[in-house]
């Protein structure tokens, strides 16, 4: 006599229960919103007092998808959505209607070189092989939008590798760029949860010239490391001239609002090669299994 084999589950899957509920006999009772299953009731899920549940769902869904994709670590790219691809930079200048607009367009064109650097750095990160357990390392992760974000995802595609796009719902439509891996193209409502997912798996971060969003993401990370909430990791700020024009880090030291050694939390770089060297130097001794080879 063989040992009995118990079933894997005794409850029906939620998907079957949902299908059964959808075919319920129609009556005043079954047609009232109160009768809907809670997880099928969008009016209920979108109530003001269900925000904590929505927070949990927005944290959980990407976590499950990235786990299922076997992604252990990411290389995060922050940067402007307005810096043009070099081949399209002249069109901005030609479209300028005033001297002020032309001056801005020329500055954006000067920064268009960072599109190529982001794409090149993403290619380097994408060449890192999975570890012995098959976990994928340094998977390119961007905000999923245009410009620097597009360049990062595009670099991964150049190497035939997948990449992540963490898009955000905005008042003006921002579709994912075409280089994001569709199954890793994620959309967020809450900025806070999106920023958490940028950093949960981050093992290196490249910060390109950008605006409020880039500053928000960059300075939150620096604060987390400064306060010991996150272990130090390679943070590369591309374009010293840009950063020193718009932000005085030395001024913060002189004002006494940060410590001198806080300036060691990041490194100014100009090229993808310089950034990759910094990542490799950081991990060469502590985590050689990451395969960080040039």
PyMOL commands that set and color helices and strands:
alter all, ss='L'
color gray80, all
select helices_A, chain A and resi 14-22+28-31+33-35+38-40+42-45+48-68+86-95+99-111+113-126+148-158+182-184+191-200+212-226+240-246+249-254+260-265+272-283+288-290
alter helices_A, ss='H'
color red, helices_A
select strands_A, chain A and resi 74-78+139-142+164-168+185-188+202-207+234-238+267-269
alter strands_A, ss='S'
color yellow, strands_A
deselect
rebuild
show_as cartoon
